[in-house]
Amino acid sequence: LAAAALLDAAASANLPVQGFGLRLQTERDEASEAPGSDPWEVKSDQQHRVHFGGRTEMYNDDCGHMRVRWVACDTAVATAQDTAVTGCGTTHVVPFRRWMAECAEEISFQDFSEARVLRALEVAQWMRDINTSGSDSAEMRLRQQYFFCSASIQDILHSYRAEHPQGAWTTMPEMICIQLYESQTALAIPELMRLLVDVEMLPWDEAWAVVSKLFFYTAFSVQAEAQNRCPVEVMRRVLPRHLQIIEEINHRFLDDARRVWGDVPKTWQLSLFEEGSVKRVRMDHLAVLASGKVTGVSELHSDLVRDRLFQGFHHWAGEHDNWYKFTTITSGASPRFWLHCANPPLSQLITQAVGCDEWLTEFGRLDQLREWEADAGFQEDWWSVKNLAKKRVADWVRTKMGIRVVPAWLFDLQVMAKGERPVLMFLLFIVQRYLAIKATSPNDRIHQFPVRRVCLMANSCGEGGARMASLQGVVQRVAGVVNCDDDVTGFLKMVVVEQPALSVVQMLVPAADLAEHLCLAGSENLSATVIPSVLNGGRLISALDGVTGEIHREASGCAAVFEFGCREAQVEQARAASALQGREMHEVVATCCQAFDTGAFGDECRGVVRELLCNQEGVLSDDSLLLHDFPAYLRAQALADSEFTQPLVWASRSVQAVAGMGRFSSDRTATEYASEVWGLRTVV
């Protein structure tokens, strides 16, 4: 979503940009939607062959130079689907090309032996898997990542050669730059090296000089588990030539580092390989090494990327007088996509208040909303617009899931959360609220719980391994119990949307009164919907992480964010105190665990949550500081309840928050990338 927002912004800013992606089947909004039914999508004639597996062999070229070729490969054909991303207030468009995998040849059951038919069917299956998302297989993820990178890099080279038939490859960085989003795209680096060295026959040093000037890298998370670390044996099986190239890059790089620093730990920490029981390729290290600039998504996040995650690379850049390799460009969201298209009534209300619709391209004009934050009539209109969005979601939930929710209730949304801590923390809050309602006499419930809640969880369930899969199973079972219990039906509902399509997320975000952003301070595991939630009048419940801290600073503080938990500077101290004093469950957490253990949510949930709170040795662990932050989280939720009982006060603070969001437009993000990273000028 962050990359898609940049395409929209680049089109509106008249920047010469092209986007690449995968045409995943799960992107289709409805299961019945037929391929090619999108009127804005055109199938291109452009195709590229992408290889997997096989082996490498050495040979001498015509000049007697030792070369490597990749042989006996399985092959998929990358076919292109093109969409024109139109700009706002301009005739400029940005092409967005997405790839789908197809078989290189049809399977003939007559011509093939049984073994060859079985092999062909296996290849056809993993090609189908490339076109879907959410695989837990390291090998399948590697195939999917490489398929995308190879098709895109081949396409870039094809376009460059078509436009510059006589141009040398060494001049390509003067014409093209490639922005990598997250380390999952780092395979583009060895793929470009392979094409230049093995296919175009460039000398290694000349090819590396081209590659190291072409790429730029955006790091989104500083959490260790979010870094892409591919097992060496998996890469050896799937991409043997690319593993050789990465090994050669690493060998040459570490030789250079040893000449400067010596054979010391400071040098070893820069390696592109992670040693251990399972040796892995550090794709994030590869992306940083090959990129001209490394960008963080907020001020705090960039500090952590530079000084914690890639400190050695920062020092290495300094050895070459490149102290500005690491930089900051704060993330933004598209006002056209997330407001004008996702929430037309709110867009119209803002236009009426501002006096024109130029705020769609000049987002700083939102500041004019401050004139209306104390206007009772405007507050009522604001509240009515929010209720329209909530009614739309309520109708969708009733139609799709058979669950009846009331638009007047507080809509509490967690969407696209990453990692165990956010999902488990929100789940524990829901369970404790459920148990508290159950424990209160029917006559007292209306007084004890004046705020009714709809808790919506719309997270991806395809990533995170066995523990996350187990947690998602618990979430589903808790929802089943909560929604069928007559004791709580008038006070609490729980809606779970697995693998939500983008159109569903675009519907849910405008309806959120409260948006849950529960990652640990300093982890900056940024959800793509944090900024859109505030833009749509929602308020965050969050630790003051990088982007949320900047929103808190810019958007009237507590008007935008219900803050809880320790800040980044306090994290290590809190962990040390927890280890010294011993880890104890908060009383509420212990009560929730007991409910799970006694079968209140089904036998399948017995012991699962308690296990998730423990480390691999089965010892209670609080490395994520969930137990440490949970009491503060409950206090923040209680404050949200208190403010929600005053609708016009809530609406006033919501208006204040939106008025302060002018800095968080993807237009500003795109223009900063163009001027500070890519060196692009407008074309219209």
N, C-alpha and C positions, 0 to 999 in steps of 0.2 A: 504494500500500500504506500509506503514511503517513496518508492521508486515511481509508482504510478502518479503520485501527487507531483513529483518533479516533472514528469512528462507534461502534465496539464499546465504547470507553471511555465515550463520552457516554451510551450506553444504560445501562451499568452504574452510572454516576454520576447517573442520573435527570435528565439535561440535555435541554432542549427544542431538539433539533437535528434537521435534515434534511440528507441527503446527496444529491448529484446526480453522475451519471457517464454514460458512453457504454456501450451494450450492444454491445461489439465481438464479432464472430464468433469471433475467436481466443481469446476467453475460455472457449469450450467445451472441456472437458477432453479429449473424444474427438471425432475427426473425424466419427464416426457419430452423435453426439448430436443429437437433433432439437430444434428450437426449441420452447421451452415445456415441456421435460421436467423442468426444475427445479421440484420441488414447492413450494419456498418463494417462487417468483417468480410474480407475478400481473400479467396484462396490464391496464393501466388504460384507462379510456375517454378519459382526458385526452389531447388532441392540440393541437399548435401548428404554425402554418405559418411556415416559415423561408425567407427570400428570399435570392437571390444574383444578382449581375450587374446588368443593367439600367442605368438612368441616373437622374439627379435633375433636377427642374425646379422653378422658383420660381413662387409664386402668392401672391395676397393672400387672407387669410381674411375672414370676415364682418365682422370689426372693422377691416379695412384693414391688418392686420399682415402683413409679409412672412413667408412660410412656405416650407418645402421638402418636396417629396414624392418618394418613391422609386418609380419606375414601370418597366414593361417587364421585370420580374424573372422569373427561374426560381424555382420554388417546390418545396420539399420539405416533407413532413409529418413532424413529430416525434411518434412514438408512444411511450408510456411503459410500462416494465416495472418493477414495484414489488417490493421485497423488504423485509421487516420485520427489522431488526437487533435481536436480543433482548439484553437486559442480563443480567449474571450476578448472581444473588441478588436480582432485582427483577422486577416485572411490567412495567416500562417498556420500550418498544420505540422505536427510531429508524427512521423511513421512509427508504429508500434508493431513489431513482428514477433509472433509467437510460433513455437515449433511443436509439431506432433510427430511421433515415431510411427513409421510404417515398415512392413517387411520389405527387404530388398528384392525378394523374389517369392513367387507363389510356391506353396508346398505341393509337390507331386507325389502322390502315394504310389504311383505306378513306377516312376523312374528311380525312386529312392529305396534303399534297403530299410529294414525295420529300424535299425540303429540310427540311420540318418533321418528318418521320419521323426523319431522320438526327439532327436537333437533339434530338428527344425521346429517342432512344436514347443520345445523348451525356450528356444530363442523368441518365438512368436509370443510366448507368455510374458517374458520379461520386457518385450517391447510394449505390450499392452500395459504392463505395470509402470513403464516410464510415463505413460499418459494419465496416470492417476497420482494421488498424493497420499502422504501419511504412512509410508512403509517404515517398519521398525528394523528392516534388514540393512546392515551397513553396506552390503554389496549392492542392494537395489538403490539406496540413496546415492552411492557413488556412480552407478550407471546413469541415474537421472541427472545428477549434477554435470557429469561429463557430456552427456548428450546435449544438454543446453549450451554448455560452454563451447563445445566443438562446432556445433552448427552456427553459433553466433560468430565465433572467430573466423570460420571459413567464409561466412557471409561478408564480414568486414573486409577481409583480404580480397574477396571477389570484387566488391564495390570499389575498393581502392585501385585495383589493377584496371578495372573498366574505365575509371575516370582519369587515371594517370598511366596509360599503357607504356610510356617510356620512363616513368619515374622509378628511381631506385628505392629499394625497401628501406634504406637508411633515412630517406626523407619522410617516411610515413608519420613519425611523431610530430612533424610540422603541420600535418593535415588532420590528424585523428588523435583523440584521447579516449581511453576506456575507463569508465567508473565501475568499480567492483562494489557490490553491496553485500556485506558479510562474507565470511571466508568460504561459504559454500560455492562461490563463484571463482575461487582461486585457481581451479583447474584450467582456467583460461590461460594462465601463465605458461605452464609446461606445454599446453596444446599449441600456443603460438610459437614457442621455441621449437617444437617438433616440426611444425609446418615450415618454418624458416630454415632449419638445419637439415632436416631429412628430405623435404620436398623441394624447397627453393635452393638448396645447396649452399646456404650462407655459412661462412666460418662461425664457430661458436661465439667468439668474442664480439663479432659484428652483430650477430643475432641478439645477444644479450644486451648490447647497447641500445638496440631498437626496443626490446621488450621493457627494459627498465625505465624508458622514457614515456611509454604509452599508457601505463596503468596508474590509477589512483584508487584508494581504498577507503571505504567508510566502515568503521567498526561500530556495531550497535550494542553489544553487550560486553561487560567485563567479567561475567561469571564464567568460571572454568568449564562448567558443563555445557555452556553455550558455544564454546570454541570447537571448530570442526577438526577432529583428530581421527584420521582414517587409519585403520590397521594396515600395516605394511603388507601382510600376506594377502589381504583382500585386494589391495591395489596391484600387487604382483600378478594376481590371477586375472583381474579385469583390465588393467592398464599397464602392462609390463614395460612398454617404452616410456611412459610418463614417469614411472618410478625411477627408471634409469636417469632420466633428465633431472628429476628432483635431487637424486643422489649426487649428480655431477654439480648442480648448482650449489648444493650444501658443501661439497668437498672444496670447491673453489672459494666459496665465501668464508668458510672456517679457516682455510689457509691464509687468507688475507687478514682475518681477525687475529690469528696467532702471530703473524708478523708484527702486528701493532701492540697487542696486549699480552702475548705469550700464551702458553698452553695452560690456562687457568680456568676456574669455574665461570668467571665472567664471560669467557669465550664459549665454553660448552653450552651455556644457557641460551645462546643464540641459535643453536642447531635447529634445523628443520625437522629433526626426528626426536621423538619422545621415547626414551628408553624405559624399560619395565618388563613385566611378565608378558605383555603384548606390546611390541614395538609399533609406534604409530607415527604417521606423517602429520606434522603441525601445519595445517593449511593456513592458519592465521599468520604464522611466522613467514610463510612463503609470500602471502599477500603483502605483508609489511615490507619485506625485503625488496620486492620487485616494484613497489609503488613509489611514485615521486612525492606524493603527499598522503598522509593518513589522517582522516577526519573523524572527530567525535561528534556526537549529536547534541551536546550541551557543554557548558563551561566545566561543570564538575566532571562529567563523563570524560571529556578530553584530558583533564588532569589525571584521571585514573588510568586511562589508556596509555598515556605517556609515561607516568611515574610509577605505575604498578604493573600493568599487563605487559608493556613493551619497553620497560626502562632500559634494558640493554641495547635495544635498537635505537632508542633516543640518544644514548651516549655514543653509539657507533655513528649515527648521523652527525653528531657534534664533532667527531674526529675528522669529518669531511666538511666542516663549516656549514652544515645544513641543519641548524638548530630549528628551522621553521618547517621541517618535514611533518611534524605533528601540529594540527591546527583544529579549530573549532568552527562548525557551522550548525547552529541550533536548528533542530527539526521544525518543520511547519506542516500544516495541513491545508488542503485545497478548499478555499471558501466556496468555490463553485460546486465541487462534488459534495462536500459535507454539509453545506448550508442551502445553497440555491436549489440543488437537485434533491438532496436527501430530506430537506425540511422547507418546502416552499412557503408555508404560512409564516414561519419565523423570518425567512428571507424578506417577505413582503412587509412584515412589521418593522424590520430594521430599516428597510428602504423608506418607509413612511416617516420613521423617526429621524433618519439622517437627512432626508429630503431629496435623495437621488440614489441610483443604484451603482454609483462609481465606487462604492466601498468594496464591490466584488473584485476590483483590480487595485484599489488603493485601500488596503485593509486598515491602515491607521485611522481612517474615518470612523471606525467603530468607537473611538474615544468620545464621539459626540453623543453616544448613548448615556453618558454620565448625566446629561441634562435631564434625563427621564427617569433615573433610578428611584427618585422619591415621589414620582407622579402616581397617585393611586389608580387612576384610570389606565395608565400604561402598564402598571403592575398587573392589573386584572386581565388586560389583553395578553400580556406575557404568559400568565398562568393558563389562560384559555388555549393559547397556541401549544403549550406543553401538553395539555390534556388531549388535544387533537392527536398528537403523535402517540400518546399512550393508548388512546382508543384504537388507533390503527394496529398497534401491537396486540392489544387485548383481543381484537377481532381475529387476527392471524393465529394467535395461540389457541383460541377456541376452535377455529376451523381445522388447524393442523394437528392439534394435540388433544382436543377435547377438554381442555382445562379452562375454567372460567375465572378470569381475574378482573378486578375492578379498577378502571382508570384513575379513580380518585386516590388510590393507595400510593404509597411511596414505591417507585420503581427503582430497585437497587440492582445495578448491572455490573457483571464481570464478563468481559469479552476479550478473547484472544490473549488470555493470560498465559505466561510461560513459566514453567517450573512448578515444583511441588508446593512451595510455601504459599503463593497466592491462592491456589485452589483449596488447599487444606485449611488455611486460615478462614476463608469465606465459608467453607463448609462447616467448620466448627462454630462460627457465629450463627449460622442458620440452625444448627442442631441445638445450641444452647437456648436460642429463642423458642424453638419448638418445645423443648423440655420445660422452659419457664412457663410458657402458656399452659401446657398440660398440668403443671403443678399448681396453677392458680385456679381458685374456684370459679365456676362460670359467672357468678354475680360480680366478681372482682375483676374479671379479665378486661372489660371495657374501660375500666379506670386505670388498670396497670399497663395496658397496651393501647393507648389512644391512637397510635400510628400503626396502621396495617401495612404490611410489606409484601411486594412481589419481588422475590429474589430470582434474577435471571442469570444463568450461567451458560455462556455461549463460547466454549473453548474447544480448541482442536484436541482430539483424543488420539491422534495418530503418532505423536512424538513423545519421547520421554522414557521409553522402555517399560519394563514389567511393573515397576512401582507406580508410574503414572497410569498405566492401564488398570491396575488394581484400584487406584484412587478414583478413577473415572467410574469404575463399577460401583463403588460405594456411593458416589454422587447420585447415580441413577437410582439406587435402591432407597436412599434417603428421600429423594423427590417422590418416589412412589408411596412411601409411608406418609410423608407430610401432606400430600395432596388428597389422600384418601381418609384422613383422620377428621372426623366430624368435630372434635374438640377444638381444632385450630383452623378449620376451614374459613372462618370469618375474620381471621387475623393474619394468616401467613399462607402464601403460595410459593411454590418453587418450580421454575420452568428451566429445563435443561435442553439446550440446542447443541447437538454434536456436529462438528465439522460444518459450521455455518457458512453458507454461500455469502459472497460479498454483498449481494442485494439484501440479504437478511440482516447483516451487520449494519448496512446503511439504513435499514428501517429501525433497528433496535437502539442505535446510538442517540437519535433525537428524542427518544422516549425516556431516557435515563434521567431521573432526578438526582441519583447518586451513582458515581462510577467508581468501582473498586480498583485501585492500583496498589497492590499489596506486596510488591517486591521489596527486598531488603535495601535500605539506604546504601548507596554506593555500588549496587549491582547494576543499576541503570538498565534493567531488562525491560526496555521501553515497549509498551504496547502501542500499536499504530493508531489506536482509538483514544488515547489519553487526551490529546489536543482537541480532536473532533468532539469529544464529550463535553468539554467546557465551552467550545464554540456554540454548541446547541443548547446552552443554558443548564447543563448538568454541573454538579459540584463533585469534586474529587474527594475521596477518603484515601489518604496516602501518607507515607513518609515523605519528607522533603528530599527527594532524589534530585538528579540533575535537572531534567525538564520540568518536573513538578515543582522543584524549588524555584525555577525561573518563572513559572506561572504564578506561584505564590507571591513572588516579588513584583511582578508586572500587573497582576490582575487582582489587586486589592486584598491580598493576603487571605484571611479566613473567608472572604466572600467566595473564593474559588476552591479552597482546600481545607478539609477537616484533617489537620495534621495529627499524626500519632507516631509513636516509636522513636528510636534513637536516630540521630543524624549520622552521616557518613563518618565524621570525625570521632564519633563515640562508639562505632561498631566494635573495634578491636578491644577497647576497654570493657565493653559489655560482655564480649566473649570471654575475656580473661576472668572477669568477675564471676561469670556463670561457671567456669571450670573450677575456680577456687572454692566457691561456696557450695558446689554440687548442684545438679540440675533437678529441679522439682517442678512438677506440673502445677500450673495454676488451678485453683479449685474448680473453676468452670470447665477447664480442659479435662480434668480428672473425671468430672461428672459425665462429660460427653463420652469419654473412653469407656466408662462403666456401662453406659447405655448401649454402646456398640457391643461390648463384651458379653452382655446379658441377652443379646439377641433382639433388642428393641427394633433394629432395622434389618432383621433377617440373619439367619445363621451364616450366610456368606460373608457378613461384615464382622463377625466375631474376631477380635484381635487385630484386624487389618489396620485401623487407625493408630493403635498403640505401636504396631510395627513400623508405621511410617514416621513416627516420632523418634524412632531409635536408629542407630547407625547399623552398619552391616554386621557388627558384632553383637547386636541385640541390646546395646546399652543406650539408655535415654540420652539423646543428643539434642543440642540446641545451636548447632552451627549457623543455621539460618535465622536465629534469634526469634523464631515464632513464639516460643514460650515467653521470652523476655518482653516482646512487644504486645502480646495479646491483651493484657489488662488495659494498656493505653488505647488499643484498638476498640475495646468495648466502651471505653469512655467517649471516644470520638463518635461511635455509633449512637450512644445515648444523647450526645449533643446534637447530632443530626435529627434524631427523633424529636427533640425539644423544639428545634427551629422549624421543623416541618409542620408542627401544629399551628404555626403562624404563617399562612400562605403568602400574604403580601410582604412580610419580612423576607421570607425565602425568595420570592420573586425579585425583590429589590436587590438582594445580594447576588442573585443569578445574573441580573442585568449588569451589576458592577463587574462581575467576573468577565462577561463577554466584552464589555467596554475596554477591558485591559488586555485583550488578546490580539491587538493589532500587530504585534511583533511576530506572531506565530503563524504567519501565512507561508505556504510553500513558494509563493512568488518571491519573497525575500530570500528564502533558502536557495532557490534556483539562481537568482542573480548573484548571490554571494559565491556559489559554486562556479558560475561562469567567469567572474572577475578574479577570484582568489585562487581557484584550483585549475580550471580548464583553460583559462585564457581565451574565452570565446567573445565574439562581438555579435550584435544582433544582425539579422539578415534582411529585415524589412524596414 
